[in-house]
Structures are given as structure tokens and as C-alpha cells.
Amino acid sequence: MGMTYANVIVRNPAAPDQEWRGRFLVDTGAIDSLVPGPWLESIGLTPRSSREYELADGTRVRFEVTVAEFEIMGETVGATVIFGEPHSDPLLGATALESAGIHVDPVNRELRRLPTVRL
């Protein structure tokens, strides 16, 4: 299976005019999304807490997190975002995708809207 990317807008919920746009690797194996910390700080977001995550290789790491608005294919949702390392690639996790009613078509490597959102 190849990689899927999505253009996403990340906004500060307290100041929606402050936004960052980027190309995200869609990672359905990740629960939360990740954006390099300096980009989140540039739109006025600050960490609210920290959380321990397990990486694919089993390593455990602690990251600071907050809540941001994500606009994906015209749908805006609130989701947890990880303050990633400055040069990390943005990742779009499953929670933001599912909240927006979007899934990955693995054959065509495209995002598609679900006909309905599961309750």
C-alpha cells in the first residue's frame, strides 16, 4: 500500500483567523494528529497537557498536546494535536479523519467522504 496525503488547514479555535496550511501524511494507525511545534506556536496555540505515545517500533515518548481545528475537504472538526519536533512531517490521525466523516480509499490512495458518520 502506498502513502496518502491530504491538504489540511489547522486553526486556533480561539482565533480562527490564525491558521497554518500544510500537506499531511495520512496515518490511519495514529490516533492523534501531529504538527511541528513551531507551526502550532505561530498560530497562537500553546500546550495544554502532555501525553505518552507508543511509536511503531515500540518506543514510548511523551509529547505536549492541545486542541486545534482541522479543516479537511471542507469539513472543520476539533481534534487533539501533538506538538511535534521542529522538522517532523505533519501527520493526520484517525480521530480527525473519522470526526470529519472521511476515510481512506486504500486502492486509489484518496480520501473519500463517508455517506454517513457513525454515531
N, C-alpha and C positions, 0 to 999 in steps of 0.2 A: 504494500500500500504506500502511496506517495504522500507528500505533505500538502496540507490545505492551509491557505492564508486568507485573511479577511481584513478589509479596511474598517477600522473602528475609530470612533470618536470617544474620548474619555473626558468627562466633565466633572467639575467640582459641584456637588449638589447644592452647596451654599452660595455659589456664584456661577450659575450656568454659562455665563459669557466667557468664563475661563475654561479653555479646552485644549486638549492635545490630540492630534490625529496621527495614527500610525498604522503600519501593516503588522498584523499579529499572526503568529503561527497558531493555528487552532489545535489545541491539545485536549482531546476528549478524555484523556486519562488523568488530567489535572482537575481538581475541584474548583480552585480559585484561579483568578487571572493574575498575571504579573506584568508590571511596567517598571522600567528603570526608575529608581527613586528620584533622581534629579528632575525627571519629566513630571512626576506627580507633584513634587515641590514647586515646580514652575507654574502650576495652575492653582497653587494655594492649598494643596492637600497636605495634611500632617498625619503621622501615625496615631492611631487610637489605642492600639494594643500590639502584642506580638503573639505569634503562633508558631508551633513546631510543625514542620512538614517533613515527609519522607520522600527523598528523591528516588528516581528509577533504580539506582544502584543500591538502595537500602540505607544510604547515608541520611542522618537526621540533621536538619538545620532549622534555626529559628529566624524568622523574618518579621519585620514590622508590617502591620496591615492597617487599612482603613476602608471606608466605603466610598465608592465613586459611582457616577452614572456612566453606563456604557451604551453607546448608540451603535447598533449592529443592524444593517439592512433596513434602516429607518425606524427600528424599534428601540426605545430607550428603557433601560432597566437599571436598578441599583444592584450592585454586587460587591463582594469583598475583593480588594485588590492588594497584592503584595508589593512592597517597596523592594524591587529587585536591585541587584548590583548595577552600577552606572552603565556598564557596557553590555548588559544582558539583553537578549532578544525578547520583545513583548510576547506573552503567551495569553491566549484566550481560553479560559477554562470552561468546564461543563456547566457550572452554575449560571453564568451569564448567558450562555447559549440556550439552555433549557428555559430560563426565565423569559427570554425573548421569543420563545416558540420556534427555535431554529435548530436544525440538525444537520449533520454532515452526510452527504451522499458519498460513500466511500468509492464507488465506481468512477464517478466523474470528478471527485475531489472538489466538490462545490458545496456551499451552504444552501439549504433549502428551508423554506417555511413549512412548519407543520400545519396540517389542516385545522387542528385544534391544539390547545395547550392542555396538558394533563393536569388535573386538579388534585 
